[in-house]
Every structure is written in structure tokens, then in C-alpha cells.
């Protein structure tokens, strides 16, 4: 599954038609029927008032197909043609099939469902004043709002006109579009449902979508050593919860042994919460950070298969020293999160001296510190920020947020489409760090571990949201739902 530009989408359609896989008419029919199928999966339509706002191009043809199917399913469908009826040869054929449906010029009534079939991937200019007013008036009305391919007013490759249709559901075709994955335009798309329409996509693509991981089959004679040891250097006095969450996630996600370096002041709290973990008790500095001597670090690393540093360790000098010591001594794959990132932000060169693969998991604020820029600049250029840092420093970057980005050092970029805003709570990132550490301990390569963990983390978050609601779900609920995901 890929992220495609408007040019790549057009080429894929053209190539499919030229190779005899479809005609444009069949492709339009399939697109409209795909939207119809997604609508009836989610919403009751019998007896409901539906307004379809159709453009004068091929998107309007998609809208006409949807109208015909909804009318046949018992909905009361009204058409709106703010720019005139579809005038392309293919779209006109389907528009003629719904000429018997009522037509309105302005949206004055309220409807149960509004379907936006105005503009498609080729939209690239400002809206007229009349069209912008129409979209704004529909956005202000109650009712379910559904966009065909992408909400009108958004540019396929990012950016938007002065206003845009605000969808609850977007049914998109052939490939994901960048506007559906990046802020602020992704906010207008609601839930994005992908339908390939069985159109092949060439090797020429913009970015990747993280696919569901394949279930790894293990030998029946496996033992805890088979699944490796994850070493955690996390937590400080007052931040023991970060260590607990990371360790619980690592245990839940299959690390054979979870070993944690634990401040003595946190020892009782940690061992009572995660009795499965092995502990390496150390002194607690006045700052609350763990005091880790060279001999202790080397001993802890000697049997480890992966390393997670930074979750809740704090920003004191002792914390920074412990993080840097762990990274310089490790010869196993390392995950650097939270205050671990803050510890290396002032001396990025340390990353090139780590004798193993490195995965960094910054949120936008931490990414800004790594790049010595602003959060606003990172959010406006998420792909560029993650890709540039990964390529320049030979590491994997997991830039967290809605549609988390994973950037590999070879320049490949992956978007995640699982997860929800209910995960935007302190502790969710600690859970992700623990998942990655467990997979690395299992022997996954760094990129596969990062991609699998990000997908599974989001999937568990979606399950938790469905069970508890987005507002009330917690990071512990995410860990609980990990137990029901096969990977």
C-alpha cells in the first residue's frame, strides 16, 4: 500500500485502462459502488435524507453512481450541482441515470447525510467565493459528512484552499494521499477508508503505508533465551511510572527477559508492579536519576539483546551521563526515547559512535530539539524533518503524532494509519518504547521492529478506544489490548 501524488494516481488509472484492466466507465462505477458499500456498512440509509454535492468532472460521476445506489437502497436522495451537471463523457452517462432525482441549487434544508463529490485529486486552485460559501454552509449543518476520494478544498499533495469540506469519513481510492496523512489537512478527512479498486500501482510512489505485520511462527522448543533480553534504562525518582509502563509493554510483547536498571527509591514500586522483570538496583542521585557506574552498565549489557533508554529518566546531568554511557557501551540495537533524546540533542555526534542500530522515537518537541528548530517548523514539515535526520545520522526516526512517520536511513518514509487521539496521553510513548525493545530482543531488524511496533501500538490504541472511548482510555488500557493482537 502506497502514498501517491496526484500525478501518480492519474498515471495508475491511465495505465490500468491502457492495459485493458478496466474502462474509465467501469472504474467510475467501481469507485461509486465502493463508497456506497462503505456507507451502508456504517450508517442506516433507509428513509434517510441524503444530499450529494456533485462536481462537473469525474468526481461528479462518482457521486451519480452513489446516488443511484443509495436511491435503490431506500434513501431519499437529492442532487446538488453547484458548477453544473457533469460534462465529461464518462460522468455524463451516470448523471443521466439519476436525472429523475430532485435537484437543489442551494443547501437550505437539513439532511441526514451529506456526500462531497465536488473535486478530486486534480484540484489545485482556489475555490470560487460561491463554492467556498457552499462548503462552509454544509460544514455548519448537523448530519454525517462523507467525502469521495478526498474532501473538496484540499490539494492532493498537501495544502488547502481557504476552506475545505470537513468529513467524518473519507473513502479514498488507489493510494493514500499526502493531504490525508499530514496536519492540518488530515483533520478535514475524518476516518480514512482505503479502497484499491484493484488498480495496480507502479514502483513509482511517494511514500509507504505501514502494513499489518505477518504473524511470526516460533519453534515449539523455544525458551526465554530464544526471545531475548530487553534492557531498560528508564525512570527516575518521581517518574517510576514511565519505567513500569515500558517494562509491562516489553513483557506483554514477548521479550524473554525484561531487565531494568532501577533507582533504589523506585525499587518497591517497580517490583510490585512488574514482578516478571529482573532488576538491577542502583543508587538514586539527589536529582532523582539513577547512578550507573561503568561496571554496572557493562554487566547489565552483557546479556542483553536490546536496549531502551530515556523514558522518564529526567534531564539532570546524572541522567544525561547514564544515557550517553549506555549508548557508548552498547553493542545491541538501541531505542532512544523521551529524555534519552534530550540527552543526545546537544551532542548529535554520539549517534554515529553507537556500535549498533539506533531507533529514536521523538514527539514534535523532541524532534525540534534534535534539529535545533521550532515545533511549528517540524509540524509544517514532518516528512522532511524525519527523513533528513534519519539520513544524516544513519538511524531510524519514529516521529510520533497522528499518522506517526517512520523514516529509514535509506530515505524510505512510512506512514501509520492506526491509532487515535485518545492515545495523546503521557505514558503512551513509554508503551511504544517497550514494544520496540521487545521486538528487537526477539531478533527483529531495527526497521521491521519499528514498523511493527508502531502499527501494533496504534491497533491496540484503537481497540482500547472502542472499548473505553478515546477520552477515558489510558496507556495501561493499550497494554491490556496488546494481549489480543497477533503479530
N, C-alpha and C positions, 0 to 999 in steps of 0.2 A: 504494500500500500504506500502511495507516494503523495507528496505535496507538489502540485503542478502550477505553473504560471498560466495566465490566460492564453498565451501563445501555444504552450504545450497542450492545453486542453483542446484548442482548436485543431492542432495537428493530429492529436489522437482520434478525434471524431472524423476528420478527413481521411486519415489512414484506414480506419475501420470501414468506412464507406467504399473507398477505392479498392480495398481487398475483398469486397463482396460480403462482409460480415453482416452489414445492415444497409438499409437505405436511410436517408435522413428522416423520412416519414416514420419508419419503424423506430428509429432512435428517439424521436419526439414522443411517439406513443408509449414507448417503454419508460421514458422519464416521467411522463404524466401519471402512468399507472403505478410507478414506484412511489410517487408522492401519495397517491390515493391509498395504497396499501399501508404506508406508514401512518397515515391519518386514522384509518379505521382500526389499526392496532391500539391506538392510544385514546381515541375520543369516540363518543357516541355521535352519530351523524343523522340518524333517522329523526325527521321533524325539525332539525336544526336549521337556522338561517345562516347561509354561507355567502360571503361576498368574495368574489375572485377579481382582483385588480390585475388586468392583463395588459401587457405592452403591445406595441405594434410589430415586434420582431418574433423570433423563435420562442422566447420565453412566454409570449402571449399564447403561442400554440400549445406549450406545455400546460398552461392554465386552462385552455379549452378542453384538453383531454381530461384534466382533473374535474372540470365542471361536468362533463358528460358522465363520468363515473360516479361522482357524488350525487348527481341528479337521479341516476339509476338506482342508487342505494337509499333513496328516500329523503335526501336533504332538499331544502328549498334554496336553490342557487340563484344568485343574481350576479350578472357580469358588469364590470366597470372598465371602460376603455378610455382612459384619460388622454391618450395620444392617438386615438382612432383604432379601428379594428386591425388585427394582424394583417400585414401586407406581404409577407414573404410567401412564396408558393407553397411551401410545406405547411406553415402555420395556418394559412388561409383555409386549407382543406378541413382542418379540425375545428376552426372557428365557425365554419358554415354548418357544422353538425350541431352546434348549440345556439343557432340563431333564434330558436323558439324560446330561449330563456329570457327573463326580464333583464333590462339594461338600465343602469343609472348613470347619470353624468357626474353627480356629486355625492359624497358619502354623508348623508344626513341621518339616516336610520342607524340603529344599533344592530349588530349581527353577533351570532354566537361564535363564528369562526371567520377570520379574515385571511385570505391567501394572497401573498405577494408574488405575482408572476410578471412584474414590470420589466426589470432589467436582468441581464445575465452577466457572464464573465467578460463580455466585451465592453461593459460600461466604463467610461474613462473621462467623463466630462461633468461639469457642474449640472445640478438639476435646474430645471426651469422653476420660476417662482411658483407657478401653478402646481407642478408636481411635488415640490417641497411642501407646499401647504397641504396637499392631499395626504402625503405620508405623515406629516405632523398630526393632522386631524385623526387619522386612523390610530396612530400610536396613543393618542389621548383617550381612546374609547376602550371600554371593557370588552372582553372577549379573547379567545385564543387566536394567536397570530402565527402564521406559518409562512416561511419563505421558501421559494423554489430555487434551488442551487445556491443562492446567496442573497441576503437582504438587499433590496434596492437602495442605492445610495452609497454602498461600499464598493471600493475598487478591488478587484480580484487579488491583485498583488500587494495590497496594503494601502491604507489611507481611505479617506471617505470624502463625500461631498459635504455640504453644510448640514445636512440631516440624513437620516437613514431609517428604514423600517426596522422596528425593534421586535424581533421574532422570539417566540417561545420555542419554536422548533424550526431548524433549517434542514431540509433534505438536499444533500449535495451529491453531485454525480462525477464519476470517472476518477477524480482525485480530490483530496482536500485542497482548499485554497488558503493562502497565507493570511488573508483577512479573517479567517475563521479561527486562527490559532494565536494571534498576537493582540495585545492591548493597543489601543482601546477598542478596535473594531470587533474583536471577538465577543465583547459584551452585547452586541446587537444580534448575535446569532442564536442565543439560547442553546438548547441541546442540538448538537450537530449529528445528523444521522447520515451515514455514507452508503451510497448505492453505486456499485461499479458499473452497472448496466452491461456488464460483460464486455466492456470496451478495453482492449489491451492498451497498456501504456508502455512506451519505449523506454530504453535505458536513460534517455534524456529526461531528467526530472530535477526539481529544485531541492527538495528535502525529503526525508523519510518520515513515516509514521511508525511508532513502536508497535509491533505486532504482539498478540498474545504469545507467551512463551510456550515452547513444547515441554511436555512433562518429561522430566529426566527419570529414566528407569535405572534403579540401582540393583547391584548384585545382592542376592538374598543373604550372602555371607558377610555383608558389610557390618562394620562395627564403628564405635565412636571415632576411632582414629581415621577411618575412611572418610568421615565427613569433616575432619579438620578442626583446628583450634582457632577461634577468633579472640584476639587480644584487644581489650578495650582500655584506653587511657582517657577516661572521661570523668566528669563530675568534680565537684569541689564542695567544701562545706557551705551549705545553703543551696546547692544545686545538685543534690544527690538524685533528684528525680530524673534528670537527663541521663545519668548512668543507668538507672533502673529501667527506663524505657528502652534504651539501646540494647541492654542485655536481654530483656524479655523478648524483644523483637528477634534478636540473634538466636536465642534458644528456640523460639517458635518456628523460625525459618530454617532450622535444620543444621545449625553448627553442631559438630560432635561434642565439642567442649567450648564453653564460653569462659574465658579467663579475664578477670577485671582487676586492674590496679585501683585500690580503694583507699581513700583517706581514712585514717583510723577513726575520725569523728563520724564518718558515714557508715562504718562497718556494720553496726547493728541494724540500721535501717535497710542497708542493701541486702544483707544475707537473709533477713526475714522476708524481703520482697522477692528475691530471686534465689531461692535455695539451690537451684540447679547449677549456679555459676561457681567456678573456682575463684578464690580471691587471692590477691597479693596485697596484703595490708601495708600501708606506708604512713609515714608521719604526715600531719596536716600543718602546713605553713601558717604563719599569722594571717596571711591573705586569704586562707581557706583552700589554697591549691594543694595538690599532692606533692610531696617532696620525693623525687625519684632519683636515686643515685645511679651511677653508671652500672655498677654490678647488678643492681635490681633490674634495671631496664634490659640488660643483656640476657639475664637469666629468664625474664618473662618472655622475651622474644625468641629464645632458643627453641621452644617447642611450638611456636605459633605458625599459622598458615595465612593469617590476615591480620591487619591492624586497623583499628578505628581510633582516631584521636580527635579531641576537641569538644565534644558535646558537654556543655556545662562546666568546662574546666576553668573558666574565668580568664581575665585579661591581665593578671598580675605578672610580674617578672618571673616568678617561680613557675607559673603556668606556661608562659612562653618558652622558658628554658626546657621544661619537660617535653613539650611538643617537639621542639627542634631536636632534642636528644633522641626521641623516638624515631623521628624521620631519618636522622643521620645514621642510626644504628640498624634500622630495619633492612631486611633483605626479602621481605614478603610484601605483597600488594597492600597499599595503604589507602584508607579513606580519611580525608581531612574535612571536618565539618565545623561549623559554628566558630567557637573561639580558637579552634585549630587554624582556621582560615585567617582570623585576625592576627594570630601569632606569626604567620608567614607573610602577611600582606606587606610588612615593612621590609622584607628581605626575600623577594620572589626567587632569587638565585638559588635558594635552598632546594627548590623543587627539582632542579637539574642535577642536584647531588644525591638525590634519593636513589638507592640501588634497586628499585622495583617500580612496578606500575603504580601510578597515583591517580586517585579519583577525588576531585574537590566537589563539594555539594553546597555552593553558596546560595543564599537568597539575594535579592537585588542589592540590598545594602552592603552585604559582604562582597558581592561582585564589584560594586563601585569602589570599595577599598582596594581590592586587588588591582583594579585598573586605574586607580587614582583619579576617579571621575565622580559624577553625581549619580544618585539613584535615578533621577529623571532621565539622564542620558542613557543609562543601562536599559530602563524600561522602554525608551523610544527605539532602542537598537539591540534588542535581546539576542537576536541571532548573531549579529556582528560581534557583540561583546563576548558571548560564549565561545564562538568559533575562533576568534582572534586569540583569546587567552589559551585555549586548548592547543592551537597550532604553534604558538610562540613558545609554549612551555612544555610541550610534549606530554600533556596529561589529558585526562578526561574531565570535562566540566559538566556537572549536573546543575543547571541554573533553574532553581525551584520557582514555583508560581503556577498560575493557571496554565495548562498545557506546558508542563515542565520540558525544558530543552536539554538534550544530551548532546554534547559536542565532542567529537573524537579528534585526536591529534592529526589524523589524515585529512581533516576538513569536512568529513561527513557530519550532518546535523540531523537529529531525530526529534520529533515532537511526540509528546504523550497525550493521549486523548481520554485517559481515565482520570478519575479524581473529581473533586468538587470543592466549593468554598468552605464547606464545613471542616475541611482539613486545615484551614488557616488558623491554627491554634498552636501555642507554644507546646513543643513536645513532638509534633508530627515529624519534624525533621530528624529528631533523635531516633524515631522509629525507622525512618528510611535508612539512616546510617547503620543501624543494627542489621537490617535486611541485607544491605550490600556486603557488610562484613561477613555475614553467614555464608552468602553465596561464594564469596572469594575463598573462604575457608573450605568450602566444598570442592574447590578446584575450577570454578568458572573463570574464564579470562575476564579481564577488567571491563571491557566494553559490554560483553554479554551480561555480566553481573549488574552493571549499572542499568542497562536497558530492562532487564528482567525485574529488578528491584523497583524501578520507577513505575513500571506497568502494574506490578502486583500491589504495591503500596497504594496506588490510585484505585485499583479494583477493590481492595479491602475498604478504602475510604467510601467508595460508592455503596458497598454493602452495608456499612455502618450507617450511612445517611438514610438509606432506605429503611433500616431497622429502627433508628432512633430519631431521625430528622437531622438536617445539617446544623441547625442551631445547637442542638443538645449533644451531638456526638463528641467523643473525646479521643485523644490518641490511644488510650487504653482500649477503646472500642475497636480501633483499627487493628490493634494487635489481636484482639479476640476474633475478628473476621478473617485474619490471615490463616487461621486454622482450617478454613473451609475452601481455600483456593489451592488447586492442584498446579504445581509447577516444579 
